[in-house]
């Protein structure tokens, strides 16, 4: 079966989470992703969190290469001539100093697509600042949405969003190259990615001058509620017909008929009246009882699952999104393509596992490869 990105080779110089997540999406779709790692050291995530490394690096190959040496760069330039795209995740200027930045690489392959992922992007006053996910989310204004700025959300939104933006930007550049014959440079800012996801909230703020609510304020019908068994459900009642359904199932037809709650704007305005009614109602039955009642009457709701619960959720199991590989659970490709589906073909690679075969493909003989190993080049 032909895969969507079969025949596309991507050289991945990134580490940790953002770049590897982006290249994982491409690898699952059939691209040949070659991780280029430092000899004897490799991606930091191998040691920090090996299960996470394995989940982010399936379907990839690994070669070791010392890019601080002339010989290592020469091997890399040979590899570049066989590649469609390069991904790197260093601070701005580092790849250039190593001799593997876009300008140097494009001399060896003018059609190359070169994607840099950095915290603040390749220009601007914060360009050279170090940082991680929490720093970029803070600049973008996202941490104030969590309810408490001292308890940032555990999901690294800047990391994952930048990886996703990198992946689809590379695909866009590949399509553009089919039309123009030219490669190009892609500047992915992790901060910009978070702001993009927050775009509607910025629009809301411009419209009414209010900061989006971080608590139940103004959204009594859209939130999390505790049930009698101390478990929680989510409620997502926005449309008026869902509101009417909700009022009926909790026995408050009077609220459905009350003009104060007749539309979304009015319900937001009178949230202080609505919230205690809903809070009290949901504490009268268990979570599973409420889920059945609400689902039977077409009210948007769901359980608040723990990670363990989510792994056993019947819908999650039916969709086969979780993969039990290498002794632990990980997430598979999240989209179904009818003709060219994604697949898991390779486990995460050992450090430098594919160095020999790839160098042989580039024309290096076994004695030459052994000499490169001896010198610590690969």
Secondary structure as the mmCIF struct_conf table of DSSP 4:
data_model
#
loop_
_struct_conf.conf_type_id
_struct_conf.id
_struct_conf.beg_label_comp_id
_struct_conf.beg_label_asym_id
_struct_conf.beg_label_seq_id
_struct_conf.end_label_comp_id
_struct_conf.end_label_asym_id
_struct_conf.end_label_seq_id
TURN_TY1_P TURN_TY1_P1 UNK A 4 UNK A 7
STRN STRN1 UNK A 9 UNK A 12
TURN_TY1_P TURN_TY1_P2 UNK A 16 UNK A 17
HELX_RH_AL_P HELX_RH_AL_P1 UNK A 18 UNK A 28
TURN_TY1_P TURN_TY1_P3 UNK A 29 UNK A 30
STRN STRN2 UNK A 32 UNK A 37
TURN_TY1_P TURN_TY1_P4 UNK A 39 UNK A 41
TURN_TY1_P TURN_TY1_P5 UNK A 44 UNK A 44
HELX_RH_AL_P HELX_RH_AL_P2 UNK A 45 UNK A 48
HELX_RH_AL_P HELX_RH_AL_P3 UNK A 50 UNK A 56
BEND BEND1 UNK A 57 UNK A 57
TURN_TY1_P TURN_TY1_P6 UNK A 58 UNK A 59
STRN STRN3 UNK A 60 UNK A 64
TURN_TY1_P TURN_TY1_P7 UNK A 67 UNK A 68
BEND BEND2 UNK A 69 UNK A 69
HELX_RH_AL_P HELX_RH_AL_P4 UNK A 70 UNK A 80
TURN_TY1_P TURN_TY1_P8 UNK A 81 UNK A 82
BEND BEND3 UNK A 84 UNK A 84
STRN STRN4 UNK A 85 UNK A 88
BEND BEND4 UNK A 90 UNK A 91
TURN_TY1_P TURN_TY1_P9 UNK A 92 UNK A 93
HELX_RH_AL_P HELX_RH_AL_P5 UNK A 94 UNK A 98
TURN_TY1_P TURN_TY1_P10 UNK A 99 UNK A 99
BEND BEND5 UNK A 101 UNK A 101
HELX_RH_AL_P HELX_RH_AL_P6 UNK A 102 UNK A 108
TURN_TY1_P TURN_TY1_P11 UNK A 110 UNK A 111
STRN STRN5 UNK A 113 UNK A 118
BEND BEND6 UNK A 119 UNK A 120
BEND BEND7 UNK A 122 UNK A 124
TURN_TY1_P TURN_TY1_P12 UNK A 125 UNK A 128
HELX_RH_AL_P HELX_RH_AL_P7 UNK A 133 UNK A 140
TURN_TY1_P TURN_TY1_P13 UNK A 141 UNK A 141
HELX_RH_3T_P HELX_RH_3T_P1 UNK A 142 UNK A 146
BEND BEND8 UNK A 147 UNK A 147
TURN_TY1_P TURN_TY1_P14 UNK A 149 UNK A 150
BEND BEND9 UNK A 151 UNK A 151
BEND BEND10 UNK A 154 UNK A 155
HELX_RH_AL_P HELX_RH_AL_P8 UNK A 157 UNK A 180
BEND BEND11 UNK A 181 UNK A 181
STRN STRN6 UNK A 184 UNK A 189
HELX_RH_AL_P HELX_RH_AL_P9 UNK A 190 UNK A 197
TURN_TY1_P TURN_TY1_P15 UNK A 198 UNK A 198
HELX_RH_AL_P HELX_RH_AL_P10 UNK A 199 UNK A 208
HELX_LH_PP_P HELX_LH_PP_P1 UNK A 211 UNK A 213
BEND BEND12 UNK A 214 UNK A 216
TURN_TY1_P TURN_TY1_P16 UNK A 217 UNK A 218
TURN_TY1_P TURN_TY1_P17 UNK A 220 UNK A 221
STRN STRN7 UNK A 222 UNK A 226
TURN_TY1_P TURN_TY1_P18 UNK A 228 UNK A 229
BEND BEND13 UNK A 230 UNK A 230
STRN STRN8 UNK A 232 UNK A 236
BEND BEND14 UNK A 239 UNK A 239
HELX_RH_AL_P HELX_RH_AL_P11 UNK A 240 UNK A 249
TURN_TY1_P TURN_TY1_P19 UNK A 250 UNK A 251
HELX_RH_AL_P HELX_RH_AL_P12 UNK A 253 UNK A 257
HELX_RH_3T_P HELX_RH_3T_P2 UNK A 259 UNK A 261
BEND BEND15 UNK A 262 UNK A 263
HELX_RH_AL_P HELX_RH_AL_P13 UNK A 264 UNK A 269
TURN_TY1_P TURN_TY1_P20 UNK A 270 UNK A 270
HELX_RH_AL_P HELX_RH_AL_P14 UNK A 271 UNK A 282
TURN_TY1_P TURN_TY1_P21 UNK A 283 UNK A 284
BEND BEND16 UNK A 285 UNK A 285
HELX_RH_AL_P HELX_RH_AL_P15 UNK A 287 UNK A 296
TURN_TY1_P TURN_TY1_P22 UNK A 297 UNK A 298
STRN STRN9 UNK A 301 UNK A 303
HELX_RH_AL_P HELX_RH_AL_P16 UNK A 307 UNK A 312
HELX_RH_AL_P HELX_RH_AL_P17 UNK A 314 UNK A 319
TURN_TY1_P TURN_TY1_P23 UNK A 320 UNK A 320
STRN STRN10 UNK A 322 UNK A 325
TURN_TY1_P TURN_TY1_P24 UNK A 326 UNK A 327
STRN STRN11 UNK A 328 UNK A 331
BEND BEND17 UNK A 334 UNK A 334
BEND BEND18 UNK A 338 UNK A 340
BEND BEND19 UNK A 346 UNK A 346
HELX_LH_PP_P HELX_LH_PP_P2 UNK A 347 UNK A 350
TURN_TY1_P TURN_TY1_P25 UNK A 351 UNK A 354
HELX_RH_AL_P HELX_RH_AL_P18 UNK A 355 UNK A 361
TURN_TY1_P TURN_TY1_P26 UNK A 362 UNK A 363
HELX_RH_AL_P HELX_RH_AL_P19 UNK A 366 UNK A 374
TURN_TY1_P TURN_TY1_P27 UNK A 375 UNK A 376
#
